């Protein structure tokens, strides 16, 4: 793939209507209430062809369920793990 040959060619590839890369959302705190609006915006961008797959990072089951209840397709979920 030509995108791997130089930084300038990679940048050109990323400007394509559909980048081959996924998007991941990491949300730091649930106290910020706009997280679901942000996920919806990413889903809209995905539907517009800006990227192919949406992933969530540090989402618990309750918040993933809220996303899925909106009909948003999620390709992967990286769950929060805290070692003590």
CORTA-V282300 format. One record per pair of residues at least 24 apart in sequence whose C-alpha atoms are under 7 Angstrom apart, sorted by the first residue. I is the first residue (numbers start at 1). J is the second residue. D is the distance in Angstrom with one decimal. If there is no record, write none. Layout:
# CORTA-V282300
I/J/D  I/J/D
This chain:
# CORTA-V282300
17/49/6.3  17/50/5.7  18/49/5.0  18/50/4.6  18/51/5.3  19/50/6.1  19/51/5.2  20/51/6.4  20/52/6.7  21/51/6.1  21/52/6.8  22/51/5.7  22/52/5.7  22/53/4.6  22/54/5.8  23/51/6.7  23/53/6.2  23/54/5.0  23/55/6.1  24/54/5.7  24/55/4.4  24/56/5.4  24/57/6.8  25/55/6.3  25/56/5.0  25/57/5.9  26/56/6.2  26/57/4.6  26/58/6.3  27/58/6.9  43/72/6.4
